Amino acid sequence: MIKILDGQQIHKSFHIDKEKIKILREVSITIYEGEFISIMGPSGSGKSTLLYVLSGMDSFDSGEIIFNNQRLTACGEKELADIRRQQMGFVFQQPAFLKNVTIMDNIVLPAMRDNRKKVKALTTKAQQLLESTGIGQLASRMTNQVSGGQLQRAGICRALINEPKIIFGDEPTGALNSKTAEEIMDHFLQINQEGTTIMLVTHDPKVAAKSERVLFMKDGEIVDELWLGKLLQQRGMENRIEKVTRKMLRVEM
Ligand SMILES: Nc1ncnc2c1ncn2[C@@H]1O[C@H](COP(=O)(O)OP(=O)(O)OP(=O)(O)O)[C@@H](O)[C@H]1O
C-alpha cells in the first residue's frame, strides 16, 4: 500500500486572549492511496481543523505532514497553494462559487490557472464530469439558477477537474436533504472506485458508513477507529450504519 498522506504527531493550538487552547493533540494519521476515510466526532472535537491542517490550508504548531512524497512543513505559501490547486480537491458544505458566472466557467476558470492553453480540453472534461454527476444540462446556468444539490454536484466536478490525488470533503452533504445526500455520496463512492483517495468529515453515520475506514475524534485526539472495508455493493448498508452509530455513541459518551 502506498502512503498518500501521512501526518505524524500534529499539535495545534489557538490563542484566545491570553489563553492557549489545544485543538489537536499529538494526532497521527496515515492515509493510503485509494482509501475512503471518514472522520467523525462530537462538535468541536477538531475534525475540520485536522482536515485543514492535513490539506495545507491551516498552520500547525509541531509535527510532520507528508503528502504525495512532499513535506508540507517544508513548503512555502506559494508551493502549498500550487499543491492544493494541482493535487487536491475540496468540497465544502456550502460551496463558494463566483456569482453571475456559469456553472461551466466556475469549474473551468480555476483550473485554467494551471492549464492556460487547454481551455477546450478542460471544457470537454468539465462537461463529461457534469454529465457523470447528472447535471450535464446545467452547464450554462448561473449558480443562482440551480438547487443546493445541483450546486454541490458542480462543486464535486470543480474538485475533480484537475484529477486530484485526494478529495477532502468537510460535511459535503451537511446542507442537503437525505435523498440528495445519498446521491452525492454515491458520486463520492464512484470517484473512489475510479481511484481517487477521499477523506470526509461528517456527523452523519449514513455518510461514514459508505467509507472504508472511520476515525473518531474527541477533544483533539483520534480516540477510535472502525474498519468497514470497501463498499462494493450497497448490500450490508444497514449493518454498516449500525456499527458506525454504535461506535459513535460510545465515543461521545
Ligand atoms: N480560528 C479559531 N480560533 C479559535 N478557536 C477556533 C478556531 N477555529 C476553531 N476553533 C476551535 O477549535 C475547536 C475545533 O474546531 P473544529 O471546527 O475543528 O471542530 P469540529 O470537530 O470540526 O466541529 P463541528 O463538528 O462543530 O464542525 C473548537 O473548539 C473551535 O471552537
The ligand as an SDF file (V2000), in Angstrom:
LIG
                    3D

 31 33  0  0  0  0  0  0  0  0999 V2000
   -9.9510   30.3080   14.3120 N   0  0  0  0  0  0  0  0  0  0  0  0
  -10.2050   29.7820   15.5060 C   0  0  0  0  0  0  0  0  0  0  0  0
   -9.8600   30.4200   16.6340 N   0  0  0  0  0  0  0  0  0  0  0  0
  -10.0680   29.8830   17.8570 C   0  0  0  0  0  0  0  0  0  0  0  0
  -10.6490   28.6760   18.0530 N   0  0  0  0  0  0  0  0  0  0  0  0
  -11.0110   28.0060   16.9670 C   0  0  0  0  0  0  0  0  0  0  0  0
  -10.8260   28.4940   15.6450 C   0  0  0  0  0  0  0  0  0  0  0  0
  -11.3050   27.5720   14.7490 N   0  0  0  0  0  0  0  0  0  0  0  0
  -11.7710   26.5580   15.5170 C   0  0  0  0  0  0  0  0  0  0  0  0
  -11.6090   26.7940   16.8120 N   0  0  0  0  0  0  0  0  0  0  0  0
  -11.9670   25.9120   17.9330 C   0  0  0  0  0  0  0  0  0  0  0  0
  -11.3090   24.6870   17.7060 O   0  0  0  0  0  0  0  0  0  0  0  0
  -12.1120   23.5930   18.1230 C   0  0  0  0  0  0  0  0  0  0  0  0
  -12.2180   22.5920   16.9970 C   0  0  0  0  0  0  0  0  0  0  0  0
  -12.9370   23.1800   15.9270 O   0  0  0  0  0  0  0  0  0  0  0  0
  -13.2970   22.3440   14.6320 P   0  0  0  0  0  0  0  0  0  0  0  0
  -14.0580   23.2400   13.7250 O   0  0  0  0  0  0  0  0  0  0  0  0
  -12.0760   21.7010   14.1160 O   0  0  0  0  0  0  0  0  0  0  0  0
  -14.2420   21.2230   15.2690 O   0  0  0  0  0  0  0  0  0  0  0  0
  -15.2040   20.1980   14.5480 P   0  0  0  0  0  0  0  0  0  0  0  0
  -14.9820   18.8980   15.2200 O   0  0  0  0  0  0  0  0  0  0  0  0
  -14.9990   20.2410   13.0720 O   0  0  0  0  0  0  0  0  0  0  0  0
  -16.5990   20.8000   14.9610 O   0  0  0  0  0  0  0  0  0  0  0  0
  -18.0140   20.7860   14.1720 P   0  0  0  0  0  0  0  0  0  0  0  0
  -18.4110   19.3530   14.0900 O   0  0  0  0  0  0  0  0  0  0  0  0
  -18.8920   21.5790   15.0920 O   0  0  0  0  0  0  0  0  0  0  0  0
  -17.8030   21.4320   12.8510 O   0  0  0  0  0  0  0  0  0  0  0  0
  -13.4420   24.1880   18.5780 C   0  0  0  0  0  0  0  0  0  0  0  0
  -13.4510   24.2670   19.9700 O   0  0  0  0  0  0  0  0  0  0  0  0
  -13.4450   25.5580   17.9570 C   0  0  0  0  0  0  0  0  0  0  0  0
  -14.1580   26.4610   18.7460 O   0  0  0  0  0  0  0  0  0  0  0  0
  1  2  1  0
  2  3  1  0
  2  7  2  0
  3  4  2  0
  4  5  1  0
  5  6  2  0
  6  7  1  0
  6 10  1  0
  7  8  1  0
  8  9  2  0
  9 10  1  0
 10 11  1  0
 11 12  1  0
 11 30  1  0
 12 13  1  0
 13 14  1  0
 13 28  1  0
 14 15  1  0
 15 16  1  0
 16 17  2  0
 16 18  1  0
 16 19  1  0
 19 20  1  0
 20 21  2  0
 20 22  1  0
 20 23  1  0
 23 24  1  0
 24 25  2  0
 24 26  1  0
 24 27  1  0
 28 29  1  0
 28 30  1  0
 30 31  1  0
M  END
$$$$
